[in-house]
């Protein structure tokens, strides 16, 4: 088993986990707890149980995650599990030791729901960036996805969150609690997507033309981006033409389009969104030990099956 940790990467990872846990705990304890609604996931279940038992949220989250870790560790992989446990302990420390020493927000519940989502989403994004999680629903959805690959991760998360949010409405005895839970979950999802993919999202242009080399050179001159050139054949006309594939930043795509049209007004240009680009000129590839947990699980399985 390799965690991919050196003293330096362990320190950097821990700093990220601390920063993410501070944001996560701030949203959950300072805003959600006092507003009496349950966001989705294990954190929402912890708030519900806290309402009945008075036990600390961090301790409840750890207890709820114990069976999930035992059940799901073979699916999600040991490296990801170890990182997640370390993150859970840090989060529990801030939830139960640090933030109870500060006052909670007692204002508008809708604002509390919005800030809960924004802060928790930002905290989770920071944690995800370093190959970890806070456990809970992440373990469940990854395990289900492993057994049933055709299931949608988004739909699985939505179903789990919906059950917890509806339960929160029943526990706190108000429809508003359900609505606030929905707002918080929606805000958290938007914030995570923005931080994880927004900065790295790009545009991809596919250009069909008879002047591939000239357009590729123009793109390089105008925006400093390379392009991949391939041969393409039209199935209707049977004509052989060049196909260029160019990925660039959103604020560069109009320059790419203008450069192509200037050289070949008859070119066919298709532009689409790219959620993430890894490689030279874009986001660097993950460091060893920070790979996707599903990929790590597959590698572990392959190693076990080798004679």
C-alpha positions as CSV (number, residue, x, y, z in Angstrom):
1,X,0.0,0.0,0.0
2,X,1.4,3.4,-1.0
3,X,-0.2,6.6,0.3
4,X,2.1,8.8,-1.8
5,X,3.1,10.9,1.2
6,X,6.5,12.4,1.8
7,X,7.0,14.7,4.7
8,X,6.5,17.7,2.4
9,X,3.3,16.4,0.7
10,X,1.9,15.2,4.1
11,X,2.4,18.7,5.4
12,X,0.8,20.4,2.3
13,X,-2.1,17.9,2.4
14,X,-2.7,18.5,6.1
15,X,-2.8,22.3,5.6
16,X,-5.4,21.8,2.8
17,X,-7.4,19.5,5.1
18,X,-7.2,22.0,7.9
19,X,-8.3,24.9,5.6
20,X,-11.1,22.8,4.2
21,X,-12.2,21.6,7.6
22,X,-12.4,25.1,9.0
23,X,-14.7,26.2,6.1
24,X,-16.8,23.0,6.4
25,X,-17.1,23.2,10.2
26,X,-17.9,27.0,10.0
27,X,-20.8,26.3,7.6
28,X,-22.2,23.3,9.5
29,X,-21.8,24.5,13.1
30,X,-22.1,28.2,12.9
31,X,-24.9,28.5,10.4
32,X,-26.8,25.2,9.9
33,X,-27.1,24.0,13.5
34,X,-28.7,27.2,14.8
35,X,-31.0,27.5,11.8
36,X,-32.5,24.1,12.5
37,X,-32.3,22.4,9.2
38,X,-30.4,19.4,7.9
39,X,-28.2,19.7,4.8
40,X,-27.7,16.4,2.9
41,X,-25.3,13.6,3.7
42,X,-23.9,12.4,7.0
43,X,-23.5,16.0,8.2
44,X,-27.3,16.4,8.0
45,X,-27.9,13.1,9.8
46,X,-25.5,14.3,12.5
47,X,-27.5,17.5,13.0
48,X,-30.7,15.4,13.3
49,X,-29.1,13.1,15.9
50,X,-27.7,16.1,17.8
51,X,-31.2,17.5,18.0
52,X,-32.3,14.4,19.9
53,X,-29.2,13.4,21.8
54,X,-27.2,16.6,22.3
55,X,-24.1,14.7,21.3
56,X,-21.4,16.7,19.5
57,X,-21.7,16.8,15.7
58,X,-18.1,15.8,15.1
59,X,-18.4,12.7,17.3
60,X,-21.6,11.7,15.7
61,X,-20.1,12.1,12.2
62,X,-17.2,9.9,13.2
63,X,-19.5,7.2,14.6
64,X,-21.7,7.2,11.5
65,X,-18.6,6.9,9.3
66,X,-17.1,3.9,11.1
67,X,-19.5,1.3,9.5
68,X,-19.2,3.0,6.2
69,X,-15.4,2.8,6.3
70,X,-15.5,-0.9,7.2
71,X,-18.0,-1.7,4.4
72,X,-16.6,0.5,1.7
73,X,-12.8,0.3,2.2
74,X,-12.3,-2.5,-0.3
75,X,-14.1,-0.5,-3.0
76,X,-12.7,3.0,-2.5
77,X,-9.1,1.8,-1.8
78,X,-6.9,2.1,1.3
79,X,-5.0,5.3,0.3
80,X,-8.2,7.3,-0.1
81,X,-9.7,5.8,3.1
82,X,-6.7,6.7,5.1
83,X,-6.7,10.3,3.8
84,X,-10.4,10.5,4.5
85,X,-10.1,9.3,8.1
86,X,-7.3,11.9,8.7
87,X,-9.6,14.6,7.3
88,X,-12.6,13.4,9.4
89,X,-10.5,13.6,12.6
90,X,-9.5,17.2,11.7
91,X,-13.0,18.2,10.9
92,X,-14.3,16.7,14.1
93,X,-11.7,18.7,16.1
94,X,-13.0,22.0,14.6
95,X,-16.7,21.0,14.9
96,X,-16.5,19.9,18.6
97,X,-13.5,21.8,20.1
98,X,-12.9,25.0,18.2
99,X,-16.2,26.4,16.9
100,X,-18.3,25.7,20.0
101,X,-16.2,28.4,21.7
102,X,-17.6,31.0,19.3
103,X,-21.2,32.3,18.9
104,X,-23.4,30.9,16.2
105,X,-25.4,32.9,13.6
106,X,-28.9,33.7,14.9
107,X,-30.2,35.8,11.9
108,X,-32.2,35.0,8.8
109,X,-32.5,31.2,8.2
110,X,-32.4,31.7,4.5
111,X,-29.0,33.5,4.7
112,X,-27.9,30.8,7.1
113,X,-28.8,28.1,4.5
114,X,-26.9,30.0,1.7
115,X,-23.8,30.5,3.8
116,X,-24.0,26.9,5.0
117,X,-23.9,25.7,1.4
118,X,-21.2,28.2,0.2
119,X,-18.9,27.4,3.1
120,X,-19.4,23.7,3.2
121,X,-19.0,23.5,-0.6
122,X,-15.8,25.5,-0.5
123,X,-14.4,23.4,2.3
124,X,-15.2,20.1,0.5
125,X,-13.7,21.4,-2.7
126,X,-10.4,22.3,-0.9
127,X,-10.4,18.8,0.6
128,X,-11.2,17.1,-2.7
129,X,-8.3,18.9,-4.4
130,X,-5.8,16.9,-2.3
131,X,-7.4,13.5,-2.8
132,X,-9.5,13.2,0.3
133,X,-13.0,13.6,1.6
134,X,-15.1,13.9,4.7
135,X,-16.5,10.4,4.2
136,X,-20.2,9.8,4.4
137,X,-22.1,9.9,1.2
138,X,-18.9,9.9,-0.8
139,X,-18.2,6.3,0.4
140,X,-21.7,5.2,-0.3
141,X,-22.0,6.6,-3.8
142,X,-18.6,5.3,-4.8
143,X,-19.4,1.8,-3.6
144,X,-22.8,1.7,-5.3
145,X,-21.2,3.1,-8.5
146,X,-18.6,0.3,-8.4
147,X,-21.3,-2.4,-8.2
148,X,-23.7,-0.7,-10.6
149,X,-21.6,1.4,-13.1
150,X,-24.6,2.5,-15.1
151,X,-25.9,4.5,-12.1
152,X,-25.4,8.2,-12.1
153,X,-23.2,9.6,-9.3
154,X,-25.2,12.8,-9.4
155,X,-28.5,11.0,-9.1
156,X,-27.2,8.8,-6.3
157,X,-26.0,11.8,-4.3
158,X,-29.3,13.6,-5.0
159,X,-31.3,10.6,-3.7
160,X,-29.3,10.3,-0.5
161,X,-29.5,14.1,0.2
162,X,-33.2,14.1,-0.5
163,X,-33.8,11.5,2.1
164,X,-31.8,13.3,4.8
165,X,-33.3,16.7,3.9
166,X,-36.9,15.3,4.1
167,X,-36.0,13.7,7.4
168,X,-34.8,17.0,8.7
169,X,-38.2,18.6,7.8
170,X,-40.0,15.9,9.9
171,X,-37.6,16.2,12.8
172,X,-37.7,20.0,13.0
173,X,-41.5,20.0,12.2
174,X,-41.4,22.7,9.4
175,X,-41.5,22.7,5.6
176,X,-39.1,25.6,5.8
177,X,-36.4,23.2,7.1
178,X,-36.7,21.2,3.9
179,X,-36.5,24.3,1.7
180,X,-33.4,25.5,3.6
181,X,-31.8,22.1,3.2
182,X,-32.4,22.2,-0.5
183,X,-30.9,25.8,-0.7
184,X,-27.8,24.7,1.3
185,X,-27.3,21.6,-0.8
186,X,-27.7,23.5,-4.1
187,X,-25.3,26.2,-3.0
188,X,-22.7,23.7,-1.9
189,X,-22.9,21.9,-5.2
190,X,-22.5,25.1,-7.2
191,X,-19.5,26.2,-5.0
192,X,-17.8,22.8,-5.4
193,X,-18.2,22.8,-9.1
194,X,-17.0,26.4,-9.4
195,X,-13.8,25.7,-7.4
196,X,-13.1,22.3,-8.7
197,X,-13.9,22.8,-12.4
198,X,-14.6,26.5,-12.9
199,X,-11.0,27.7,-12.9
200,X,-10.0,24.7,-15.1
201,X,-12.9,24.7,-17.4
202,X,-12.1,25.5,-21.0
203,X,-13.5,25.6,-24.5
204,X,-12.8,23.1,-27.3
205,X,-12.9,24.0,-30.9
206,X,-13.2,21.4,-33.6
207,X,-12.5,22.9,-37.0
208,X,-13.1,21.1,-40.4
209,X,-11.2,22.9,-43.1
210,X,-9.1,22.6,-46.2
211,X,-6.4,24.8,-44.7
212,X,-5.5,22.9,-41.6
213,X,-1.8,23.9,-41.4
214,X,-2.5,27.6,-42.0
215,X,-5.2,27.8,-39.4
216,X,-3.1,25.9,-36.8
217,X,-0.3,28.4,-37.4
218,X,-2.7,31.3,-37.1
219,X,-4.1,29.9,-33.8
220,X,-0.5,29.6,-32.5
221,X,0.3,33.2,-33.5
222,X,-2.9,34.7,-32.0
223,X,-3.3,32.8,-28.7
224,X,-0.2,30.8,-28.4
225,X,-2.1,27.5,-28.3
226,X,-1.3,24.3,-30.2
227,X,-3.7,22.3,-32.2
228,X,-4.0,18.6,-33.1
229,X,-4.5,18.0,-36.8
230,X,-6.1,14.9,-38.2
231,X,-7.4,13.8,-41.6
232,X,-11.2,13.6,-41.9
233,X,-13.5,12.3,-44.6
234,X,-17.1,13.6,-45.2
235,X,-19.4,10.6,-45.4
236,X,-21.9,12.5,-47.6
237,X,-19.4,14.2,-50.1
238,X,-16.5,11.8,-49.7
239,X,-14.2,14.8,-49.6
240,X,-10.9,14.6,-47.6
241,X,-10.3,17.6,-45.3
242,X,-8.3,18.5,-42.3
243,X,-9.8,18.4,-38.8
244,X,-8.2,20.6,-36.1
245,X,-8.8,20.1,-32.4
246,X,-7.9,23.0,-30.1
247,X,-8.5,23.5,-26.4
248,X,-8.2,27.0,-25.0
249,X,-9.4,29.2,-22.2
250,X,-12.9,30.7,-22.5
251,X,-11.6,34.2,-23.1
252,X,-9.5,32.9,-26.0
253,X,-12.1,31.0,-28.0
254,X,-13.4,34.0,-29.9
255,X,-9.8,34.6,-31.1
256,X,-9.5,31.0,-32.3
257,X,-12.8,31.3,-34.1
258,X,-11.9,34.6,-35.8
259,X,-8.5,33.2,-36.9
260,X,-10.1,30.2,-38.5
261,X,-12.8,32.2,-40.3
262,X,-10.2,34.7,-41.5
263,X,-8.3,32.0,-43.3
264,X,-11.1,29.8,-44.4
265,X,-14.6,31.4,-44.4
266,X,-16.1,28.1,-45.4
267,X,-14.7,26.1,-42.5
268,X,-17.0,24.2,-40.2
269,X,-16.4,25.2,-36.5
270,X,-17.8,23.4,-33.5
271,X,-17.3,24.8,-30.0
272,X,-18.1,22.9,-26.8
273,X,-17.5,23.1,-23.1
274,X,-14.6,21.1,-21.5
275,X,-15.0,20.7,-17.8
276,X,-11.4,20.0,-17.0
277,X,-8.1,19.8,-18.9
278,X,-5.0,18.1,-17.5
279,X,-1.6,18.4,-19.1
280,X,0.9,20.9,-20.4
281,X,-0.5,24.4,-20.6
282,X,-3.4,23.6,-18.4
283,X,-3.9,21.9,-15.0
284,X,-0.9,19.7,-14.0
285,X,-1.6,16.0,-13.6
286,X,-2.3,14.9,-10.0
287,X,0.7,14.1,-7.9
288,X,1.3,10.4,-7.1
289,X,-1.0,9.4,-4.3
290,X,-3.7,11.9,-5.3
291,X,-5.3,9.9,-8.1
292,X,-9.0,9.3,-8.4
293,X,-10.1,6.8,-5.7
294,X,-12.0,4.7,-8.2
295,X,-8.8,4.4,-10.3
296,X,-6.9,3.5,-7.2
297,X,-9.4,0.8,-6.3
298,X,-9.1,-0.7,-9.8
299,X,-5.3,-0.8,-9.5
300,X,-5.6,-2.4,-6.0
301,X,-7.9,-5.1,-7.5
302,X,-5.5,-5.7,-10.4
303,X,-2.6,-6.2,-8.0
304,X,-4.5,-8.7,-6.0
305,X,-5.5,-10.7,-9.0
306,X,-2.0,-11.0,-10.3
307,X,-0.4,-14.5,-9.6
